[in-house]
Amino acid sequence: MEQHETINNRILAVGAHPDDVEFLIAGTLTLLYQKGYSIHIATVATGDMGSMELRSQQISSKRYKEAVNAAKILDASYQCLGESDLSIVFDNPTRFKATELIRKVAPYIVFTLSPQDYMKDHELTADLMWDACFNASVPNYDTHQTNPASPTTSVPYLFYADPIEGMDRFGQRIKPEFYVDISSVMDTKEKMLSQHDSQRSWLKVQHGMDQYIINMKEWSAKRGEEVGVKYAEGFRQHKGHPFPADNVLKELLGEKVGKVYHPVG
């Protein structure tokens, strides 16, 4: 395997559920979109548990439309691997679908969720993307999908977003390796997240969050305070063999990327 994918303009962001990417990664995606990169968004699960009123099929359909509308703001594609919420597993059928996603998009850079987070769907999504980025370039790895894509030529860059509230399951702070200043694109990030209208009532009951957009902005502001800007998103890079270890985001986004870390609160 070569060190990293031949440079192309495709960026893939993968969440567990619709709205994960918008909450944690959309600012950075917007900056890359403004640089001319082609954005692709995907989720492992459908969002079928994200309602107190609608049945699974109804809320899945609604959330799919919301995710498509959010992606359109960046002229991005959206696709879902079709797993059920709270039922994401690291098994061969799911690995095959995740690898097929990487092969079809053939991204230069992949963003996904934190390997340490508040729920297993998020953690397993991180594991699936790590695995898929590696497997996608192995010629003899069969995804058993209809009309399978060709193997990628090498391994893409892989970045992990912040966990929710910046903590693992033990309440320990997860320190970002670096930050992206998203102050100039917060309006776009907010617009993307606001497409997920179904989640406001759900989060109010299940998570005690009555201010969906405000919670996102408060978290982005906290990360921004740590690095001396108004709003920021935090990331860690996967650097183990054979993943590329240079910070390509610094190269692409320049002064928007910084490593200063001053914990707040």
Secondary structure as the mmCIF struct_conf table of DSSP 4:
data_model
#
loop_
_struct_conf.conf_type_id
_struct_conf.id
_struct_conf.beg_label_comp_id
_struct_conf.beg_label_asym_id
_struct_conf.beg_label_seq_id
_struct_conf.end_label_comp_id
_struct_conf.end_label_asym_id
_struct_conf.end_label_seq_id
STRN STRN1 GLU A 2 GLU A 2
BEND BEND1 GLN A 3 HIS A 4
HELX_LH_PP_P HELX_LH_PP_P1 GLU A 5 ILE A 7
BEND BEND2 ASN A 9 ASN A 9
STRN STRN2 ARG A 10 GLY A 15
BEND BEND3 ALA A 16 HIS A 17
TURN_TY1_P TURN_TY1_P1 PRO A 18 ASP A 19
HELX_RH_AL_P HELX_RH_AL_P1 ASP A 20 LEU A 24
TURN_TY1_P TURN_TY1_P2 ILE A 25 ILE A 25
HELX_RH_AL_P HELX_RH_AL_P2 ALA A 26 GLN A 34
TURN_TY1_P TURN_TY1_P3 LYS A 35 GLY A 36
HELX_LH_PP_P HELX_LH_PP_P2 TYR A 37 TYR A 37
STRN STRN3 SER A 38 ALA A 45
TURN_TY1_P TURN_TY1_P4 ASP A 48 MET A 49
BEND BEND4 MET A 52 LEU A 54
HELX_RH_AL_P HELX_RH_AL_P3 SER A 56 LYS A 72
TURN_TY1_P TURN_TY1_P5 ILE A 73 ASP A 75
STRN STRN4 SER A 77 GLU A 83
HELX_LH_PP_P HELX_LH_PP_P3 SER A 84 SER A 84
TURN_TY1_P TURN_TY1_P6 ASP A 85 LEU A 86
BEND BEND5 ASP A 91 ASP A 91
HELX_RH_AL_P HELX_RH_AL_P4 ASN A 92 VAL A 105
BEND BEND6 TYR A 108 TYR A 108
STRN STRN5 ILE A 109 THR A 112
BEND BEND7 PRO A 115 GLN A 116
BEND BEND8 TYR A 118 MET A 119
HELX_RH_AL_P HELX_RH_AL_P5 LYS A 120 ASN A 135
TURN_TY1_P TURN_TY1_P7 ALA A 136 SER A 137
TURN_TY1_P TURN_TY1_P8 PRO A 139 ASN A 140
BEND BEND9 THR A 146 ASN A 147
HELX_LH_PP_P HELX_LH_PP_P4 PRO A 148 THR A 152
BEND BEND10 THR A 153 THR A 153
STRN STRN6 SER A 154 SER A 154
HELX_LH_PP_P HELX_LH_PP_P5 VAL A 155 PRO A 156
STRN STRN7 TYR A 157 ALA A 161
HELX_LH_PP_P HELX_LH_PP_P6 ASP A 162 PRO A 163
HELX_RH_3T_P HELX_RH_3T_P1 ILE A 164 GLY A 166
STRN STRN8 MET A 167 MET A 167
TURN_TY1_P TURN_TY1_P9 ARG A 169 PHE A 170
BEND BEND11 GLY A 171 GLY A 171
STRN STRN9 ARG A 173 ARG A 173
BEND BEND12 GLU A 177 GLU A 177
STRN STRN10 PHE A 178 ASP A 181
HELX_RH_3T_P HELX_RH_3T_P2 SER A 183 VAL A 185
HELX_RH_AL_P HELX_RH_AL_P6 MET A 186 SER A 194
TURN_TY1_P TURN_TY1_P10 GLN A 195 GLN A 195
TURN_TY1_P TURN_TY1_P11 ASP A 197 ASP A 197
HELX_RH_AL_P HELX_RH_AL_P7 SER A 198 GLN A 206
TURN_TY1_P TURN_TY1_P12 HIS A 207 HIS A 207
BEND BEND13 ASP A 210 ASP A 210
HELX_RH_AL_P HELX_RH_AL_P8 TYR A 212 VAL A 227
TURN_TY1_P TURN_TY1_P13 GLY A 228 GLY A 228
BEND BEND14 VAL A 229 TYR A 231
STRN STRN11 ALA A 232 GLN A 237
BEND BEND15 GLY A 240 GLY A 240
TURN_TY1_P TURN_TY1_P14 HIS A 241 PRO A 242
BEND BEND16 PHE A 243 PHE A 243
BEND BEND17 ASP A 246 ASP A 246
HELX_RH_AL_P HELX_RH_AL_P9 VAL A 248 LEU A 253
HELX_RH_3T_P HELX_RH_3T_P3 GLY A 254 LYS A 256
STRN STRN12 VAL A 257 GLY A 258
#
